[in-house]
Amino acid sequence: MNFQPYVLQDTVNESDDVRTFRFAKGDGTLPAYKPGHFFLLRLKGEDGKMMQRSYSVASHPEEPFLSFCIKLKGAFTHLLWKLKSGDTVEIDGPYGIFLLRQEDTERVFIGGGVGISALRSMILQTVKHDGKRACLFHCAHEFPGLAYFQEMKSLSAGNPLFKFYPSITGEEKPAGWNGMCDRIGVPLLKKILGTFEDKTFYLCGSKGMVSGLTEALIADGVPKDRIKKDEWG
Ligand SMILES: Cc1cc2nc3c(=O)[nH]c(=O)nc-3n(C[C@H](O)[C@H](O)[C@H](O)COP(=O)(O)OP(=O)(O)OC[C@H]3O[C@@H](n4cnc5c(N)ncnc54)[C@H](O)[C@@H]3O)c2cc1C
């Protein structure tokens, strides 16, 4: 392991319990990484012991910071929530194999809640650099859980190559909500996408959502090598 000190540049509150943290090294440099990679973050706990957790990178390698979109949960994230701009966190990476396949014809990104973190970086790569047809299904219980909603809406506006399908599954919707209200499953995907041929699926979110969808896609005939997944929590 090769932990390096990174300085917290700033944070953005995406909702009450989801926050984007932006880091850079003291000399302003950043590590080489690819969309889909994850990093280890390490901090000293209140008992003086070091704690570490894994986080998917939300930034694109061309952005001038390393960012992570994180949901407040337990011990480590409560430490993160106490950080201020200028504080130091030890970061090691990149790691992981949840990476884009260059041979893809069309990409279907499916994220549950904070699972958008890894997908944001992959979507920026797909839309701004790879020029491939793609779409994002982002599902959350409430509207504030749809982190990066405005950014995804802007990316898809007037863009024939990128479609955005947000969905709120809980009872409360913002006034005038005209997005979907369904969980993402094979019947819904079939209705919107038509055929699954020539499509590669990138799934990121809770274990239940990702493993359930993976099984359903395989049962529907999607080859395993066209389903890439990152499941946690
Ligand atoms: C490869 C990888 C990438 C990841 N990327 C991300 C990412 O981009 N963003 C992200 O937010 N997380 C990500 N995670 C999860 C992250 O590593 C931590 O597991 C998560 O932040 C919880 O850490 P914690 O110390 O705050 O919770 P812990 O104290 O470790 O709690 C562990 C578990 O206890 C339960 N729990 C504890 N407190 C609560 C609570 N208040 N409410 C509900 N459940 C609770 C949860 O089931 C939780 O998972 C990733 C994990 C992996 C393996």
The ligand as an SDF file (V2000), in Angstrom:
LIG
                    3D

 53 58  0  0  0  0  0  0  0  0999 V2000
  -15.1200   -0.7820   -4.0760 C   0  0  0  0  0  0  0  0  0  0  0  0
  -16.0150    0.0390   -3.1610 C   0  0  0  0  0  0  0  0  0  0  0  0
  -16.4060    1.3060   -3.5560 C   0  0  0  0  0  0  0  0  0  0  0  0
  -17.2300    2.0750   -2.7230 C   0  0  0  0  0  0  0  0  0  0  0  0
  -17.6060    3.3190   -3.1350 N   0  0  0  0  0  0  0  0  0  0  0  0
  -18.4100    4.0670   -2.3510 C   0  0  0  0  0  0  0  0  0  0  0  0
  -18.8280    5.3660   -2.7880 C   0  0  0  0  0  0  0  0  0  0  0  0
  -18.4630    5.8410   -3.8690 O   0  0  0  0  0  0  0  0  0  0  0  0
  -19.6400    6.0780   -1.9660 N   0  0  0  0  0  0  0  0  0  0  0  0
  -20.0670    5.5800   -0.7400 C   0  0  0  0  0  0  0  0  0  0  0  0
  -20.8090    6.2810   -0.0360 O   0  0  0  0  0  0  0  0  0  0  0  0
  -19.6810    4.3510   -0.3150 N   0  0  0  0  0  0  0  0  0  0  0  0
  -18.8580    3.5950   -1.0750 C   0  0  0  0  0  0  0  0  0  0  0  0
  -18.4450    2.3660   -0.6260 N   0  0  0  0  0  0  0  0  0  0  0  0
  -18.8040    1.9320    0.7550 C   0  0  0  0  0  0  0  0  0  0  0  0
  -17.7390    2.4560    1.7620 C   0  0  0  0  0  0  0  0  0  0  0  0
  -16.5180    1.7590    1.5680 O   0  0  0  0  0  0  0  0  0  0  0  0
  -18.1430    2.2610    3.2420 C   0  0  0  0  0  0  0  0  0  0  0  0
  -18.5080    0.9190    3.4430 O   0  0  0  0  0  0  0  0  0  0  0  0
  -19.2840    3.1700    3.6560 C   0  0  0  0  0  0  0  0  0  0  0  0
  -18.9200    4.5460    3.4970 O   0  0  0  0  0  0  0  0  0  0  0  0
  -19.6830    2.9250    5.1270 C   0  0  0  0  0  0  0  0  0  0  0  0
  -18.5770    3.1730    5.9510 O   0  0  0  0  0  0  0  0  0  0  0  0
  -18.7890    3.6650    7.4550 P   0  0  0  0  0  0  0  0  0  0  0  0
  -17.5320    3.4420    8.2190 O   0  0  0  0  0  0  0  0  0  0  0  0
  -19.3790    5.0190    7.4990 O   0  0  0  0  0  0  0  0  0  0  0  0
  -19.8880    2.6430    7.9680 O   0  0  0  0  0  0  0  0  0  0  0  0
  -19.5980    1.4010    8.9350 P   0  0  0  0  0  0  0  0  0  0  0  0
  -19.4590    1.8960   10.3280 O   0  0  0  0  0  0  0  0  0  0  0  0
  -18.5020    0.5890    8.3640 O   0  0  0  0  0  0  0  0  0  0  0  0
  -20.9520    0.6400    8.7900 O   0  0  0  0  0  0  0  0  0  0  0  0
  -20.9680   -0.6030    8.0910 C   0  0  0  0  0  0  0  0  0  0  0  0
  -22.3660   -0.9670    7.7590 C   0  0  0  0  0  0  0  0  0  0  0  0
  -23.2180   -0.7900    8.8960 O   0  0  0  0  0  0  0  0  0  0  0  0
  -24.4460   -0.2380    8.4950 C   0  0  0  0  0  0  0  0  0  0  0  0
  -24.6810    1.1220    9.0370 N   0  0  0  0  0  0  0  0  0  0  0  0
  -23.9190    1.7500    9.9370 C   0  0  0  0  0  0  0  0  0  0  0  0
  -24.4380    2.9410   10.2400 N   0  0  0  0  0  0  0  0  0  0  0  0
  -25.5500    3.0810    9.4980 C   0  0  0  0  0  0  0  0  0  0  0  0
  -26.5300    4.1100    9.3660 C   0  0  0  0  0  0  0  0  0  0  0  0
  -26.4710    5.2290   10.0790 N   0  0  0  0  0  0  0  0  0  0  0  0
  -27.5350    3.9330    8.4860 N   0  0  0  0  0  0  0  0  0  0  0  0
  -27.6100    2.8030    7.7710 C   0  0  0  0  0  0  0  0  0  0  0  0
  -26.7270    1.7940    7.8690 N   0  0  0  0  0  0  0  0  0  0  0  0
  -25.7090    1.9320    8.7180 C   0  0  0  0  0  0  0  0  0  0  0  0
  -24.3920   -0.2170    7.0220 C   0  0  0  0  0  0  0  0  0  0  0  0
  -24.8890   -1.4300    6.5110 O   0  0  0  0  0  0  0  0  0  0  0  0
  -22.9430   -0.1120    6.7010 C   0  0  0  0  0  0  0  0  0  0  0  0
  -22.6060   -0.5670    5.4220 O   0  0  0  0  0  0  0  0  0  0  0  0
  -17.6490    1.5660   -1.4610 C   0  0  0  0  0  0  0  0  0  0  0  0
  -17.2490    0.2750   -1.0790 C   0  0  0  0  0  0  0  0  0  0  0  0
  -16.4540   -0.4790   -1.9110 C   0  0  0  0  0  0  0  0  0  0  0  0
  -16.0540   -1.8640   -1.4580 C   0  0  0  0  0  0  0  0  0  0  0  0
  1  2  1  0
  2  3  1  0
  2 52  2  0
  3  4  2  0
  4  5  1  0
  4 50  1  0
  5  6  2  0
  6  7  1  0
  6 13  1  0
  7  8  2  0
  7  9  1  0
  9 10  1  0
 10 11  2  0
 10 12  1  0
 12 13  2  0
 13 14  1  0
 14 15  1  0
 14 50  1  0
 15 16  1  0
 16 17  1  0
 16 18  1  0
 18 19  1  0
 18 20  1  0
 20 21  1  0
 20 22  1  0
 22 23  1  0
 23 24  1  0
 24 25  2  0
 24 26  1  0
 24 27  1  0
 27 28  1  0
 28 29  2  0
 28 30  1  0
 28 31  1  0
 31 32  1  0
 32 33  1  0
 33 34  1  0
 33 48  1  0
 34 35  1  0
 35 36  1  0
 35 46  1  0
 36 37  1  0
 36 45  1  0
 37 38  2  0
 38 39  1  0
 39 40  1  0
 39 45  2  0
 40 41  1  0
 40 42  2  0
 42 43  1  0
 43 44  2  0
 44 45  1  0
 46 47  1  0
 46 48  1  0
 48 49  1  0
 50 51  2  0
 51 52  1  0
 52 53  1  0
M  END
$$$$
